[in-house]
Amino acid sequence: MKNIVDDVKAMLDGAEEAVFEECCIYRVPSEIRRIKEEAYTPKVVSIGPLHHSSHPLSPLHNMEKHKLIYCKTFLQQRVKTPLEDLINYVQQIQPNFRRCYSEPLDFTHEQLVKMILVDSCFVIELFWRLFYDEWPVNDTYLLKPWLTTNIRLDLLLLENQLPFFVLENMYNLCFRSACGVNKIHSFIELTFDYFAYYNRSNLGFRNVRISHFTDLIRIFHLQHPKERRSRRTDEPVIHLHSTTELVDAGVRFKVNTKSDCLLDLRFSGRVLEIPQLKVEDWTELLFRNMVALEQCHYPHESYITDYVAVLDFLVNTSRDVDVLVRKRVLVNWLGDSGSVANLFNSLWKNITHMNFSSDYLSLCGDLNAFCSDPWHQLKATLRHDYCNSPWQTAASVAGIVLLVLSLLQSVCSVLQVVHA
């Protein structure tokens, strides 16, 4: 008994908090990840510890030498800060660094210091070259368009992140010693420039606080005062009619050009206004990682997940996609309408939705009430049964004309008999 008691006490003494308050970088939950693993896995460059690999057969290994080249350029040509100072900084922040991740990091102190230093310098040098357009003549490999795009996308993956405070503090430390921090652009400004393509709301960089780059992409999509004030409710959305069903009931779809916020959906009268969404090759990757971040870090502020849920209801088949494309709500750069439908149908799979935006809940309720109106239901039935296609519409119109003519002929025949 004494041995068992001692063993249990030793086990309890060794127990530590698995997740700390500072945690902001997560492994994507396996139930979500297995639906499409490639959407969460870096293709060309690993940043941070969760996908770090120096194995020669790793697809990410080839970029390690380029990361070292960028790090060397940054340390030798950009700054005058002694390497010892940077290493000392990394050593000091290592405990806080570890607490930013949702799982223990299987690295020695020395391994982690080297990884943080190289990855941080690589990212800063990459952003610097793009912002100031300072590309060495011999830097031909990383300037290839396909690689440039894939690096940018890899830097947006939830599992492929460094805490932003590490990058920003190292940047400030380097340039405070070199030329004074007030004489150069801030690192958040360089970051906004690097990811400018995704900043559709034209959000300014001042007074923005982010945990990492995935967090930044989510913030780009939330810049709408109404959404930031939107109350959350525990009442779920059980059902919303699809796009074709709404059109049959008399709902008109229109592009919302009054707002830069993708989440700004509005329904008034019989018009549903939706901001335009370009469905590109990387659209699924962006949404999957933003939803995964909300699942792990923002379960009570899951506005992107709300938007995905509404789209999942609106888009069931390729016909729904075709309607939204005709109304310019969707710009289909994937080509196949079925692929777009499958994309939206899979984004909400295995997602735990704890609460919902009260604005979206009200919008869905209004749309469902519109479709439940008896007059709108009658119109929907007539459209579905008699006007489902141009030929069916023509046949229905011809049948009505023939019916009217037959009725007129019958009336004329009766009148002739009466007058006779």
FIMIPA-829790 format. One record per residue (C-alpha): residue number from 1; residue in one letter; z, x, y. Coordinates in steps of 0.2 Angstrom, whole numbers. Each point is the difference from the previous one (the first is absolute). Example, Ala and Ser with C-alpha at 12.3 -4.5 7.8 and 13.67 -1.06 7.14 Angstrom:
 num residuo     w     u     v
   1       A    39    62   -22
   2       S    -3     6    17
END
This chain:
 num residuo     w     u     v
   1       M     0     0     0
   2       K     5    14    12
   3       N   -18     8    -2
   4       I    -8   -16     3
   5       V    10    -3    16
   6       D    -4    17     6
   7       D   -18    -2    -4
   8       V    -1   -16    10
   9       K     9     7    15
  10       A   -12    15     0
  11       M   -15   -12    -1
  12       L     8   -10    15
  13       D     3    15    10
  14       G   -18     6    -2
  15       A    -7   -17     6
  16       E    -8     0    17
  17       E    -9   -12    11
  18       A   -17    -2    -7
  19       V    -8    -7    17
  20       F     7     4    17
  21       E    -1    -9    16
  22       E   -13    13     7
  23       C   -11    -4   -15
  24       C   -18    -5     6
  25       I   -12     8   -13
  26       Y    -1    -8   -17
  27       R    -8     0   -17
  28       V   -11   -16     0
  29       P     9   -12   -13
  30       S    -8     1   -17
  31       E    -4   -18    -1
  32       I   -11     1    16
  33       R    -7    18    -3
  34       R    -7    -4   -17
  35       I   -12   -13     7
  36       K   -10    13     9
  37       E     8    18    -2
  38       E   -14     9    10
  39       A     5   -10    16
  40       Y    16     9     0
  41       T    -5    17    -6
  42       P    -7    14    11
  43       K   -18     6    -4
  44       V    -2    16     9
  45       V    16     6     8
  46       S    19    -2    -4
  47       I    13    -1    14
  48       G    18     1    -4
  49       P     9     1   -17
  50       L    -5   -16    -9
  51       H   -17     6    -5
  52       H     2    19     3
  53       S    -9    10   -14
  54       S    -5    18    -1
  55       H    -7    -2   -17
  56       P   -18     7    -1
  57       L    -7   -15    -9
  58       S     7   -12    13
  59       P   -14    -9    11
  60       L    11     4    15
  61       H     2    19    -4
  62       N   -16     5     9
  63       M     7    -6    17
  64       E    15    11    -2
  65       K    -9    16     6
  66       H    -7   -10    14
  67       K    17    -5     5
  68       L     6    18     0
  69       I   -15     5    11
  70       Y     4   -14    13
  71       C    18     5    -1
  72       K    -4    18     3
  73       T   -11    -4    15
  74       F    13   -11     7
  75       L    14    13    -1
  76       Q   -10    15     5
  77       Q   -12    -7    14
  78       R     9   -16     7
  79       V    18     5     2
  80       K    11    14     4
  81       T    15    -7    -9
  82       P     7    13   -13
  83       L    -3    -6   -18
  84       E    19     3    -3
  85       D     4   -13    13
  86       L   -11   -13    -9
  87       I     7     4   -17
  88       N    18    -2     7
  89       Y    -5   -17     8
  90       V    -7    -6   -17
  91       Q    16     6    -9
  92       Q    11    -9    12
  93       I    -9   -17    -2
  94       Q    -2     1   -19
  95       P    15   -11    -4
  96       N    -7   -13    12
  97       F   -17     2    -7
  98       R     6    -3   -17
  99       R     8   -16     5
 100       C   -16    -7     7
 101       Y    -7    -2   -18
 102       S     4   -14   -12
 103       E     3    12   -15
 104       P     7    17    -3
 105       L   -12    14     4
 106       D    -2    12   -15
 107       F    -2    16    11
 108       T    10    15     3
 109       H     6     4    17
 110       E   -13    13     2
 111       Q   -14   -10    -7
 112       L     4   -15    12
 113       V     1    12    15
 114       K   -17     7    -3
 115       M    -8   -17    -4
 116       I     7    -8    16
 117       L    -6    15    11
 118       V   -18     1    -7
 119       D    -3   -19     0
 120       S     7    -2    17
 121       C   -10    14     8
 122       F   -16    -6    -9
 123       V     2   -18     7
 124       I     4     7    18
 125       E   -15    12    -1
 126       L   -11   -14    -6
 127       F     5   -12    14
 128       W    -1    14    13
 129       R   -18     5    -5
 130       L    -6   -18     1
 131       F     9    -4    16
 132       Y    -6    16    10
 133       D   -16     1   -10
 134       E     4    18    -5
 135       W    -8     3   -16
 136       P    -4    18    -6
 137       V   -18     4    -5
 138       N     5     4   -17
 139       D     9   -17    -3
 140       T   -14    -8    -9
 141       Y     8    -8   -15
 142       L    13   -11     8
 143       L   -13    -7    13
 144       K   -10    -8   -14
 145       P     0   -19     5
 146       W     5    -6   -18
 147       L    14    13     0
 148       T     6    -4    18
 149       T     1   -19    -5
 150       N     9     3   -16
 151       I    13    11     8
 152       R     3   -13    14
 153       L     2   -13   -14
 154       D    12    11   -10
 155       L    11     3    15
 156       L     3   -19     1
 157       L     6    -2   -18
 158       L    19    -5    -2
 159       E     3    12   -13
 160       N    -9    14     9
 161       Q    11     2    15
 162       L    12    12    10
 163       P    13    -7    11
 164       F    -7    -1    18
 165       F    15     8     7
 166       V    -3    16   -10
 167       L   -18     1     7
 168       E     5    -4    18
 169       N    15    11     1
 170       M   -10    15    -7
 171       Y   -14    -3    12
 172       N    12     0    15
 173       L     9    15    -7
 174       C   -16    10    -1
 175       F    -7    -5    17
 176       R    16     0    10
 177       S     0    19    -4
 178       A   -18     3     3
 179       C    -4    -9    16
 180       G    13   -13     4
 181       V     0   -17    -8
 182       N    -4    -9    16
 183       K   -17     9     2
 184       I    -8    -6   -16
 185       H    -3   -17    -7
 186       S    13    -8   -11
 187       F    -2     0   -19
 188       I     1   -19     0
 189       E   -15     0    12
 190       L   -10    11   -12
 191       T     5   -11   -14
 192       F    -6   -16     9
 193       D   -17    10     3
 194       Y    -2     5   -18
 195       F     3   -18    -6
 196       A    -9    -9    15
 197       Y   -13    -8   -11
 198       Y    14   -12    -8
 199       N     8    -4    17
 200       R   -10   -16     3
 201       S    14    -6    12
 202       N    -2    15    11
 203       L    18     3    -1
 204       G     7    14    12
 205       F     9    14    -7
 206       R    15     0    12
 207       N    16    -8    -6
 208       V    -6    -1   -17
 209       R    12     6   -14
 210       I    -6     2   -18
 211       S     7     6   -16
 212       H   -17     7    -7
 213       F   -19    -3     1
 214       T     0   -16   -12
 215       D    13    -7    12
 216       L   -11     3    15
 217       I   -15    -9    -8
 218       R    11   -15    -3
 219       I     6     1    18
 220       F   -18     0     6
 221       H    -2   -17    -8
 222       L    16    -8     7
 223       Q    -3     3    18
 224       H     0   -19     5
 225       P    16    -6    10
 226       K    -1   -17    -9
 227       E     1     9   -17
 228       R    14    11     5
 229       R    11   -15     6
 230       S    -5   -11   -15
 231       R    15    -7    -9
 232       R     1     3   -19
 233       T     3   -15   -12
 234       D     5     0   -18
 235       E   -11   -15    -3
 236       P   -16     6   -10
 237       V   -18    -5     2
 238       I    -3   -10   -16
 239       H   -18    -4     3
 240       L   -14     1    13
 241       H   -18    -6    -3
 242       S   -14    12    -2
 243       T   -13     3    13
 244       T   -13   -11    -8
 245       E    13   -14    -2
 246       L     5     1    18
 247       V   -18     0     6
 248       D    -4   -15   -11
 249       A    15    -9     9
 250       G    -7     4    17
 251       V     9    16     5
 252       R   -11    11    10
 253       F     2    19    -1
 254       K    -2    11    15
 255       V     3    18     4
 256       N    15     3    11
 257       T    -6    11    14
 258       K    15    -2    11
 259       S    11    11    -9
 260       D    -1    18    -6
 261       C    13    -3   -14
 262       L    -7    -3   -17
 263       L    15   -12    -4
 264       D    -3   -12    14
 265       L    -6   -16   -10
 266       R     0   -16    10
 267       F    -4   -18    -4
 268       S    -2   -13    13
 269       G    -9   -17    -1
 270       R   -12     4   -15
 271       V    -4    18     4
 272       L     8    14    -9
 273       E    -2    16    10
 274       I     1    17   -10
 275       P    -2    17     7
 276       Q   -15     9    -8
 277       L     3    12   -14
 278       K   -12    13    -6
 279       V     1     2   -19
 280       E    -4    18    -3
 281       D     2    12   -15
 282       W    17     5     6
 283       T     7   -17     5
 284       E     8    -3   -17
 285       L     9    17     1
 286       L     7    -4    17
 287       F     7   -17    -4
 288       R     7     5   -17
 289       N    10    14     8
 290       M     6   -10    15
 291       V     5   -14   -12
 292       A     9    13   -12
 293       L     9     7    16
 294       E     6   -18     4
 295       Q     6    -3   -18
 296       C    10    16     1
 297       H     6     2    18
 298       Y    -4   -16    10
 299       P     4   -15   -13
 300       H     7   -11    15
 301       E   -15     5    12
 302       S   -14    -2   -12
 303       Y   -14    -5    12
 304       I   -14     9    -8
 305       T     5    -8   -17
 306       D     0   -18     9
 307       Y   -18     4     6
 308       V    -5     5   -17
 309       A     8   -16    -8
 310       V   -10   -11    12
 311       L   -17     9    -4
 312       D     4    -2   -18
 313       F     1   -18     2
 314       L   -15    -1    11
 315       V   -11    10   -11
 316       N    -2    -5   -18
 317       T   -18     2    -4
 318       S   -16     8     7
 319       R    -4   -16     8
 320       D    15     1    11
 321       V    -5    18     5
 322       D   -18    -6     4
 323       V     7   -13    12
 324       L    12    12     9
 325       V   -15    12     1
 326       R   -11   -13     8
 327       K    13    -4    12
 328       R     2    19     4
 329       V    19    -1    -5
 330       L    -4    13   -13
 331       V   -13    15     1
 332       N    -4     4   -18
 333       W    -4    18    -1
 334       L     2     0   -19
 335       G   -16   -10    -2
 336       D     6   -11   -15
 337       S    10   -15     5
 338       G     8    -1   -17
 339       S     7    17     3
 340       V     8    -6    16
 341       A     7   -15    -9
 342       N     8    11   -13
 343       L     7    12    13
 344       F    10   -14     8
 345       N     5    -9   -16
 346       S     8    16    -6
 347       L     9     6    15
 348       W    14   -12    -2
 349       K     3     2   -19
 350       N    17     6    -6
 351       I     6    -2    18
 352       T    18    -6     3
 353       H     0   -10    16
 354       M    17    -4     6
 355       N    -3    -9    16
 356       F   -15    -5    11
 357       S    -5    -1    18
 358       S     5   -16     8
 359       D   -17     0    10
 360       Y   -10     2   -16
 361       L    10   -13    -9
 362       S    -3   -13    14
 363       L   -19     5     0
 364       C    -1    -3   -19
 365       G     9   -17     2
 366       D   -11    -6    14
 367       L   -16     5   -11
 368       N     7    -9   -15
 369       A     4   -15    10
 370       F   -17     0     7
 371       C    -8     0   -17
 372       S    12   -14    -6
 373       D    -6   -12    13
 374       P    -9   -15    -9
 375       W   -14     1    12
 376       H    -2    19    -2
 377       Q     1    -2   -19
 378       L   -13   -13     0
 379       K   -12    11    10
 380       A     4    15   -12
 381       T    -4   -11   -15
 382       L   -17    -6     8
 383       R    -4    18     4
 384       H     5     6   -17
 385       D    -9   -14   -10
 386       Y   -15    -3    11
 387       C    -3    15    12
 388       N     5    15   -11
 389       S   -17     9     2
 390       P   -16    -3    11
 391       W    -9    -8   -14
 392       Q    14   -12    -4
 393       T     2    -4    19
 394       A   -19    -4     1
 395       A     1   -11   -16
 396       S    16    -9     7
 397       V    -9    -3    16
 398       A   -16    -6    -9
 399       G    11   -12   -10
 400       I     8    -7    15
 401       V   -17    -3     8
 402       L    -7    -8   -15
 403       L    16   -11    -1
 404       V    -2    -5    18
 405       L   -19    -4    -2
 406       S     4   -10   -16
 407       L    13   -10    10
 408       L   -12    -3    14
 409       Q   -13    -6   -12
 410       S    12   -12    -8
 411       V     5    -7    17
 412       C   -18    -2     5
 413       S    -4    -9   -17
 414       V    15   -12     3
 415       L    -6    -3    18
 416       Q   -18    -4    -6
 417       V     7   -12   -13
 418       V    11    -9    13
 419       H   -14    -2    13
 420       A   -12    -6   -14
END
